[in-house]
Amino acid sequence: MTRPKIAIAGTLRRRALDAARSLVDKGGAEALQLRLIAAEVGSGVASLYYHFANKDALLAAVAVDGWRELTGKIERARASGRFPHQIDAASAALLTFIRRNPHLYALMQTEPSLSGNLAVRAAEQQALEVFQSAVRDDDRAPPDRAEDIALVFWVLGRGIASAVHRQEDPAAAERLEQAVLRGFAFLLSRGASA
């Protein structure tokens, strides 16, 4: 006989977010259902409403977690020493995140209910600032153009996410990611030498 999961108040919010993230990873924002989350964490739906006012609030919390995770991945890639240039590190972290988390990234970028959420926008801004700092710290980027370069790649990330998401073969998605990184590096090096 299996024992029912007991929801501990201090961890219920985190466990609910983890369960929501799992649902989003499998089927996108449309897959997120409060009843499924409550069952997964061993609580009632009413308990979830203590931590999240509604489904949009839960989606926003998942998106904030996603932006924070992306920020951390960019920071770790920059500190890893695996990349010859800081932009390469930040770009690789962004593209890898997009490839590995297509549904989450789509939620973070395109969920209409999140467009005006201040916490989501602040978390995205923090991730963008970390990305911009990588561009500023890259010797190929002219200092007066660093913000523009970062914004171009950040915006292009949406289109790249769409192209990567359409790849059914993970190896093809990775090849596409590497091609984008090579093309971006080429364009940047050409711009810096002009």
N, C-alpha and C positions, 0 to 999 in steps of 0.2 A: 504494500500500500504506500503510495507516495504522499508525502506531507504537503499541505498547501503552503504556498509562499506567504510569509508574513511581511506586511509592509511596515517598515520602521519609519516613523515620521521624518527623521533627519535625512534619510536616504531616499525617500519616495520620489522627490523631485528629480534627483539624479537618475534613479532607476527608470523613471518614466521617460526622461529625455533619451536615455540609452535605448529603451524599447521603441520610442518614436523614431529615432535615428535608424534603427534596424528596419523598421517598416518602410521608411523613406528610401533607404539603400536598395530595398527589394523592388519597390514599385512606384517610387516618386511620392509627391505630396498627396496624390489621390489615394494612396494606400493607407494613409494615416487615419486610424479610427480609434477614438477614445476607448471604446469597449475592448478592443484588442489590447491596447496598452494596459488598461486596468487589469485584464485577465493575466497578462504577462507579469505584471509587478505584484499581483496578489492583493489588489485593493478594489474598491468600488469606484465607479466613474465619479461620484461625488467627491471622493478624496482628491482626485486629480484637479477638480475645480478649485480646491484650496490653493493649489500651486500655479494653476493656469486658468485665467478667466474664461477662455474658450479655445476652440481649435486653432484660431489664428494666433493666439498667444503662445500656444505650444509650437506651432510652426515657426514663429519668430524666435523662440528659444533654441530650436534646432538650428535655425539659420545662424544665430549668434554663435553657437558652439562651432558650427562649420567655419565661420570666418576666423574664429580664434584658433581653430586647428590649422587652417591655412597659414595664418600669421606665424604660428610656431614652426610649421614646416619650412617656410621661407627663411626664418631666422636660423634654424638648424642647418639648412642647406648652405647658407652663407658662411656659417662657422665651421663647416665640415672640412674645408680645404680640398675638396674633391674637384672643384671647378676652377678653371684658369681665370675667370672673371666673375665679379659679383653679379652682373646681370644674368650670366649663364646659370648661376646657382638659383637666383630668385625665379627665373623663367622656368627652369627645370622643375622646381618645387611647385610652381603654379600649374604647369601642364600635367605633371604627374598626379597632382591632386584632382584635376579635372578628369583625367582618364580613369582614375581609381574610384572616383565618387561622382559619377555623372548625374545621378538623381539628386544627390545632395547639392551639387553645384547648380543644377537647374532650379532647385528650390531657392537657393541663396540669391540667384540672379533674376528669376523671372516670376516668382509667385506674386500675383497682383496684390494679395492682401498684405504683403510685407513692404510694399513700396514706400509707405509713409511711416514705417515703424522706426522710431528714433534709435532704439537699441541696435537694431539690425544695421541701420545706416552708420552708426558709430563704430560698430565692429568691422564693417567693410572699410570704413575710412582708416581704421588702424592698420588693417592688412595692406591697404594701398600705400600708406605712409612707410611701412616696412619695405614694400616693394620699391618705392621711390628712393629710399635710402640706399638700396642696392645699386640703383642706376647712378645716383650721385657718387657712390664710392667706386664706380667702374671708370678706369682711366680712358676708355674709349668714348665716353659720353661727354660732350661739351657741357661744362657746368651750367651754362645759360639755357641748355635744352633738355636737361635731365628730367624735369617734370613733364615736359611734352612727350619725351620718349617713353617714360613710365606710363603715362596715360594712354598712349597709342597701344602699347602692348596690353594694358589692362582691359581696354575696350575690345581689342582683337581677341582677347581670351574668350569672350562670349561666342564668337564665330568659331574659334578653334575648338571650344567645348562641343559645339554642335557637330563639327566634322569628326572629332574623335569619338563622340557618342554613336555616330552612325557606323563605326567600324565594328563588325561582329567579331573579328579575330583580334585577340589582345596583342598579338605580335604586329599586326597591321596598325593598330592604334599606337603602339610604341614607335613604330617606324615613322608614322605621321608626326608624332611628337618630336622626334629627333630631327626630322626634316624642317619642321617649323623653327626649332632652335638654331639649326645651321643657317637657315634663311635670315632669321632675325640677326644673328651674329654678323652675317655678311653685310646686311643693310646697315647695321650700326658701324661696322668697320669702314664701309665706303663713305658713310656720312661724316665720320670723324676725320677721314683723310681728305675730304673735299675742302 
